[in-house]
């Protein structure tokens, strides 16, 4: 029953056949930083509080959006990303890494983020990077 939970922001009318707009679409770059930060906080709470099967059903949609935010230059978003969303997603949904290409999509953005000190949020990066490394499957990139 809960696995079919739809988090639709704008339900489609009965006669119109368009793709529904989910709440995590507020993470798109067309929205302001505070809106995106609030949506990121919601997603972190969603992953923490909802039953795992519900969160797992939405992980293919959520994880590429969240993991792509590592390269975003908004400091408000970076603070929320490092403090709440990244570790929560990696810890509670370890399969989230299968929906992005680590070598091509995630690691170059992470490298840039580290060089730029989280684009103005170095305290959040400093406090949460070790927690992130504990859930990131970087060890799978190299065959030992």
C-alpha positions in Angstrom: 0.0 0.0 0.0 2.7 2.5 1.0 4.9 1.6 -1.9 2.6 3.3 -4.3 2.8 6.6 -2.5 2.8 9.4 -5.1 4.4 12.7 -4.0 2.8 14.7 -6.8 2.9 18.5 -6.5 0.6 19.3 -9.4 -1.8 16.4 -10.0 -2.8 16.0 -13.6 -6.3 16.8 -14.6 -8.5 13.8 -15.7 -8.4 14.5 -19.4 -4.7 15.6 -19.7 -2.0 13.0 -20.2 1.2 14.8 -19.0 4.0 13.6 -16.7 3.2 14.3 -13.1 5.4 16.8 -11.2 6.9 15.3 -8.1 8.1 17.3 -5.1 11.8 16.6 -5.7 11.6 18.4 -9.0 12.1 21.5 -6.9 15.8 20.5 -6.9 16.1 21.6 -10.5 18.4 24.6 -11.1 15.5 26.8 -12.3 14.4 27.2 -8.6 16.1 29.5 -6.1 18.6 28.2 -3.5 16.4 28.4 -0.5 13.6 26.4 -2.3 16.1 23.8 -3.4 17.6 23.7 0.2 14.1 23.2 1.7 13.4 20.4 -0.8 16.7 18.8 0.1 15.8 18.9 3.8 12.5 17.3 3.0 14.1 14.5 1.0 16.5 13.8 3.9 13.6 13.6 6.3 11.6 11.5 3.8 14.5 9.0 3.5 14.9 8.9 7.3 11.3 8.7 8.4 9.5 6.8 5.7 9.5 3.0 5.7 12.4 1.7 3.7 10.3 0.1 1.0 8.7 3.4 0.2 12.0 5.3 0.1 13.5 2.4 -2.0 10.6 2.7 -4.5 11.5 6.4 -5.1 15.3 6.0 -4.9 15.8 5.8 -8.7 14.2 9.2 -9.1 15.7 10.9 -6.1 19.3 9.7 -6.1 20.5 11.2 -9.4 19.0 14.6 -8.5 20.6 14.6 -5.0 24.0 13.3 -6.0 24.2 15.9 -8.9 24.0 18.7 -6.3 27.6 18.1 -5.2 28.7 20.3 -8.1 26.2 23.1 -7.4 27.8 26.4 -6.5 25.0 27.7 -4.1 26.5 27.8 -0.6 23.0 27.4 1.1 22.4 24.3 -0.9 25.9 22.9 -0.2 25.4 23.4 3.5 22.1 21.4 3.5 23.6 18.9 1.1 26.7 18.1 3.2 24.9 18.3 6.6 21.7 16.3 5.9 21.1 14.8 2.5 24.3 13.1 1.3 25.0 10.9 4.3 21.3 10.2 4.9 20.9 9.0 1.3 24.1 6.9 1.3 23.4 5.3 4.6 19.8 4.5 4.3 19.7 3.7 0.6 23.1 2.2 -0.3 21.9 1.2 -3.8 21.6 4.9 -4.7 25.1 4.8 -6.1 24.0 2.4 -8.9 21.9 5.2 -10.5 24.8 7.5 -11.2 28.2 6.9 -12.9 30.7 7.5 -10.1 33.7 8.0 -12.4 32.1 10.3 -14.9 29.3 12.1 -13.1 30.0 12.2 -9.4 33.8 12.2 -8.8 34.7 15.2 -11.1 32.0 17.3 -9.4 33.2 16.1 -5.9 36.8 17.1 -6.8 35.7 20.5 -7.9 33.6 20.9 -4.7 36.6 19.9 -2.5 38.9 22.4 -4.4 36.3 25.2 -3.9 35.7 24.4 -0.2 32.1 23.4 -0.9 31.5 26.6 -2.8 31.3 28.7 0.4 30.3 26.1 2.9 33.6 24.8 4.2 32.4 24.2 7.8 29.6 21.8 6.6 32.1 20.1 4.3 34.7 19.7 7.1 32.3 18.4 9.6 30.6 15.8 7.3 33.2 14.6 4.8 34.5 11.7 6.9 30.9 10.5 7.4 30.4 10.7 3.7 33.5 8.6 3.0 32.2 5.9 5.2 29.1 5.4 3.0 30.6 6.2 -0.5 31.6 3.1 -2.5 34.9 4.7 -3.7 36.6 1.4 -2.9 34.7 -0.2 -5.8 36.5 1.9 -8.4 39.7 0.0 -8.1 40.3 -3.7 -8.3 42.7 -4.7 -5.6 
